[in-house]
Amino acid sequence: MIAKTICGAAELLHVSQPGISRSLKYIEMKLGIELFERRQNGMLPTPEALEIYREVEPLFARLSHLNDDITRIVETDSTFLQIGCAPSLAHYVLPELLSHAKQVMPDFVARIDTLSNEGLADYIVQRRGAFALSTYDPEHPLVQAEPSIIGQIQCIVHEAHPLAQLESVTMEQILHYDMVAYYDDTFIGKVLKEKFAELGLTPKVAVQVRFNDVACAMVEHGLGVGFAYDFAIKASLSPNLRIVPLTTQLRPIPVFLLRHQGYSFSNSIRKYYETVKEKLADT
């Protein structure tokens, strides 16, 4: 209809002229009518052909836009990605992971939601984010928790503190000083409470906090001896802190990547997730 000739149609479709002729004859045979009147100067469409063309023309127009739509979906210039993170990981571990992911996939825009470990389960179940970084496996049927690195709870002190000069420290030695403790309902708080109870010790609590970064800040300002995850203590962020290894090893802290069990990632988000996962394994 557009090219007016068999030769022109073959050129438009990048196929042979015999192929066009066979296709046209087949269509006419199936319909039981002639679609074109053959003339020396070209093909003249019949009234039936013109009417059919009016019906199919919008479909061809839609198909011409389909390539643009597919290109837009596959080659999005930038993608917003919602990521959840526990506070103890948001200031230390997550920035390093995202910095690496940004180098691999520079067009992604990461939006970070900082939530408690307990709140991250609802965050994933309600699909408010693509995935989350947590130190807690919620053991929820709709949440897939992939373990990655394993951290240890370490004793931290200000560089001017008497314990800062020791190569290691016992739980009994810590009792001589004020302590920056955690609430009992936090993961690290439960671990410390169990260990002190097991040893029959009662610490002198000066300050009680919920989050790792808050504990580091309190210790850095001389409010007492504290505890923190080893992977969450960076000299660049806490230059006045010193890690003093504990002679008693406390329960290890795994880091989990959480995602929804019942939904698949898009190709681009899956690549971003795998990039973060691989980098986390190397941390």
NORQUIWO-V21636 format. One line per field, one symbol per residue. phi: phi as a letter, one per 20 degrees, with the letter a starting at -180 (. if undefined). burial: b if it has 16 or more other ideal C-beta (glycine too) atoms within 10 Angstrom, else e. A space follows every 10 residues. Layout:
phi=???
burial=???
This chain:
phi=.eemcfffff ffelcefgff ffffffffff embeecefcf eqddffgfff fffffegfff ffffefgfff ffffdffbce cecebfgfdf ecfggfffff ffffcfefde dddecfgfff ffgffelebf bbdbdbefld fededefced dcedecbfge fgffeeebbe ffffffcfce ddffeeffff ffffffffem dcfefebccd dgffffffff emeqfccbff fdddffecfe ecedgefdfe gfdeddedbf fdceffgfff ffgfffffff fef
burial=eeeeebeebb eeeeeeeeeb eeebeeeeee eeeebbeeee eebebeeebe ebeeeeeeee eeeeeeeeee eeeeeeeeee bebbbbbbbb bbbbeebbeb beeebeebeb eeebbbbeeb bebbbeeebb bbbbbbbbee eebbbeebee bebbbbbbee bebbeeeebe bebbeeebbb bbeeebbbbe bbbebbeeee eebeeebebe bbbbbbbbbb eebbbbbbbe bbbeeeebeb bbebebeeeb eebebbbbbb eeeeeeebbe ebbebbeebb eee
